[in-house]
Amino acid sequence: MPPERKELQWKESRSEFELGRSWTAHGEPALPGELTELLDSHQGTRRTVVLSGITQHETILPFGTRGPRCHDLVLDGEQDGCTVTICIEAKADESFGGKVAEELRKARKRPVTRFPERLDWLTRSLLGLPAFKDDQSVVLSDAVANLPYQLLSAIGGTLLEARLKGASKAVFIVHEFRTMSTVDAKMDDNANALNGFLHLLQSTNSVGIEQLGLECGHIVGPISFTDHPVTGTIKIPYKIPLFIGKIRTDRLA
């Protein structure tokens, strides 16, 4: 169904609309061919059978209920009797949201916010890096200031959702759509942002493969997260291996 505020998001050639169209191209929900090929291309995700899915699904992140991770699509799958959680982020040429520094500035304009605590939890959990240079969470670290916040929350949300589902593997996939309304330069910027983040993620954790960039139609992993010390009672399920993939549906081809 169309997302909330559909007048802003539910438009032909935009990501939400195109994601829905790709899943109902034959009149009823079915896996897009690009997704089937992607999962079959990697031994870590091969033989995964998708059982069900839900759009616009929210995963609560630590430190407050405001700003949960909203997945465009969450799929429940099974591979050789084990549960696999697949979270999909749809993109036309929309960016991966604001940089960490920008999101922090916006959060600090609110009367009450726990965003700095959540941000520090995400960067420490996923990267082993403190978000701030000081103990008062005032001075943002240069190492994280320009990271796309949406990718931090997406990866964190994917792993937390996998734990909620009792999954043995987590898969995060960017489904990109090239249409008459997209600008290739913006899509290239997204690719660079995703690869920059992926390289940092790989370099700060245990990766079962040589560090690689991510091209359309490819999936990398497993990434096994280091058990970094963090504040709070909730921890990233670092024992759940993560795979990250990217597919493209080209409406101009």
C-alpha positions in Angstrom: 0.0 0.0 0.0 1.2 3.6 -0.5 3.2 5.0 2.4 2.0 7.8 4.6 2.3 11.3 3.0 1.9 9.6 -0.4 1.7 12.9 -2.1 5.4 13.4 -1.4 6.6 9.8 -1.8 4.2 7.8 -3.8 5.0 9.0 -7.3 5.9 7.2 -10.4 9.6 7.0 -11.0 10.3 7.5 -7.3 11.6 4.8 -5.1 8.5 3.8 -3.1 6.3 3.6 -6.1 8.9 1.7 -8.2 9.5 -0.8 -5.4 5.8 -1.5 -5.2 5.6 -1.9 -9.0 8.6 -4.2 -9.1 7.0 -6.6 -6.6 3.6 -6.6 -8.4 4.7 -6.5 -12.0 2.6 -9.7 -12.7 -0.5 -8.7 -10.8 0.4 -10.2 -7.5 3.3 -10.0 -5.1 6.4 -11.9 -6.4 10.1 -11.6 -6.0 11.7 -9.4 -8.6 14.1 -11.3 -10.8 17.0 -9.0 -9.8 16.5 -10.0 -6.1 16.4 -13.7 -6.9 19.5 -13.5 -9.0 21.3 -11.6 -6.2 20.6 -14.1 -3.5 21.5 -17.0 -5.8 24.8 -15.4 -6.7 26.4 -15.8 -3.2 26.9 -19.0 -1.4 26.0 -17.3 1.9 22.5 -16.5 0.7 21.9 -19.1 -2.0 18.9 -21.3 -1.4 17.1 -18.6 0.6 13.4 -18.9 0.2 11.3 -15.8 0.9 8.2 -16.7 2.9 6.6 -13.3 3.6 7.2 -9.6 3.8 6.0 -6.3 5.1 6.4 -2.8 3.9 7.2 0.3 5.9 8.2 -1.8 8.9 9.7 0.0 11.9 12.5 -1.3 14.2 12.9 0.6 17.4 16.5 1.8 18.0 18.0 2.3 21.5 17.6 5.5 23.5 14.0 6.6 22.9 11.2 5.7 20.6 11.5 8.7 18.4 13.0 8.1 14.9 12.8 4.3 14.6 14.5 2.7 11.6 11.7 2.5 9.0 12.6 -0.3 6.5 11.0 0.1 3.0 10.6 -3.7 3.0 11.4 -6.5 5.4 11.4 -10.1 4.2 11.2 -13.2 6.3 13.2 -16.0 4.6 14.5 -19.4 5.2 17.7 -21.1 4.2 18.3 -24.8 4.9 15.9 -24.6 7.9 17.3 -21.4 9.3 15.7 -18.0 9.5 17.1 -15.2 7.3 16.0 -11.6 7.7 16.3 -9.4 4.6 15.8 -5.6 4.9 15.5 -3.5 1.7 16.2 0.1 1.2 14.7 1.5 -2.1 16.4 4.3 -3.9 15.8 6.2 -7.1 18.3 8.9 -6.9 17.3 10.1 -3.4 20.3 10.4 -1.1 21.0 8.3 2.0 19.6 11.2 4.0 21.6 13.8 5.9 25.1 13.4 7.1 25.7 12.7 10.8 26.7 16.3 11.5 23.5 17.6 9.9 21.2 15.1 11.7 22.9 16.0 15.0 22.3 19.8 14.4 18.6 19.1 13.7 18.2 16.9 16.8 19.7 19.6 19.0 17.0 22.0 18.0 14.4 19.9 19.7 13.6 20.7 23.4 14.5 17.2 24.4 16.6 14.7 22.5 18.5 11.5 23.1 19.9 11.5 19.6 23.5 12.0 20.7 23.3 8.8 22.9 21.8 6.8 20.0 24.4 8.1 17.6 27.3 7.2 19.9 25.7 3.8 20.4 25.5 3.2 16.6 29.0 4.3 15.8 30.6 2.4 18.7 28.5 -0.7 18.0 29.0 -0.9 14.3 32.4 0.8 13.9 34.1 0.7 17.3 34.3 4.5 17.0 33.1 7.1 19.5 30.8 9.7 18.0 32.2 12.5 20.1 35.6 13.7 21.1 34.5 14.6 24.6 32.6 12.8 27.4 29.8 15.5 27.3 28.9 14.6 23.7 29.4 18.1 22.5 32.3 17.9 19.9 31.5 15.6 17.1 34.3 13.2 15.9 35.7 14.0 12.5 35.7 10.3 11.7 31.9 10.0 11.7 30.7 13.6 10.9 30.3 13.0 7.2 28.8 9.5 7.3 25.3 9.1 6.0 23.2 8.6 9.1 20.6 6.6 7.2 23.2 3.9 6.6 24.1 3.7 10.2 20.5 3.3 11.3 19.7 0.9 8.4 22.5 -1.5 9.3 21.8 -1.2 13.0 18.1 -1.7 12.4 18.7 -4.7 10.1 20.7 -6.5 12.8 18.3 -5.7 15.6 15.3 -6.9 13.4 17.2 -10.1 12.7 17.6 -10.7 16.4 13.9 -10.1 17.0 13.1 -12.6 14.3 15.5 -15.2 15.7 17.5 -15.1 12.4 20.8 -16.8 11.8 21.7 -14.3 9.0 20.9 -10.7 8.2 20.9 -9.2 4.7 20.7 -5.5 3.9 19.9 -4.7 0.2 19.8 -1.4 -1.6 17.3 -1.7 -4.5 18.1 1.1 -6.9 15.7 2.3 -9.7 16.9 4.2 -12.8 14.0 6.0 -14.4 13.2 9.0 -16.6 13.2 11.2 -13.5 16.6 10.1 -12.0 19.9 11.8 -12.5 22.8 9.5 -13.1 25.2 11.9 -11.2 23.1 11.6 -8.1 23.1 7.8 -8.4 26.9 7.9 -8.7 27.0 10.0 -5.5 24.9 7.4 -3.7 27.2 4.6 -4.9 30.2 6.4 -3.6 28.6 7.1 -0.3 27.6 3.4 0.1 31.0 2.2 -0.8 32.7 4.6 1.5 30.6 3.4 4.4 31.1 -0.2 3.4 34.8 0.1 3.4 34.8 1.7 6.9 32.4 -1.1 8.1 34.7 -3.7 6.7 37.9 -2.2 8.0 36.6 -2.0 11.6 35.1 -5.5 11.8 35.8 -9.1 10.8 35.1 -9.7 7.1 35.1 -13.2 5.5 36.3 -11.7 2.2 38.8 -9.3 0.8 37.5 -5.7 1.1 35.6 -4.8 -2.0 33.3 -2.1 -3.3 29.7 -2.9 -4.0 28.4 -3.0 -7.6 24.9 -3.6 -8.8 24.0 -7.2 -8.8 26.6 -8.1 -6.2 26.5 -9.0 -2.5 29.4 -9.0 0.0 29.9 -10.7 3.3 29.7 -12.2 5.8 30.6 -9.3 8.0 30.9 -10.5 11.6 30.8 -7.6 14.0 33.3 -7.1 16.8 31.9 -7.1 20.3 32.6 -3.4 20.9 31.9 -2.0 24.4 28.8 0.3 24.4 26.7 2.2 26.9 23.3 0.8 27.8 21.7 -2.6 28.1 21.0 -3.2 24.4 23.8 -4.5 22.2 24.2 -5.2 18.5 23.8 -8.9 17.9 27.4 -9.2 16.8 27.2 -13.0 16.3 24.7 -12.6 13.4 26.6 -12.4 10.2 25.6 -9.6 7.9 25.5 -9.6 4.1 25.1 -6.3 2.1 23.9 -6.3 -1.5 22.8 -4.0 -4.2 20.5 -4.4 -7.2 19.2 -2.1 -9.9 16.0 -2.0 -11.9 16.7 0.0 -15.0 13.4 1.4 -16.5 15.4 3.0 -19.4 17.0 -0.2 -20.6 
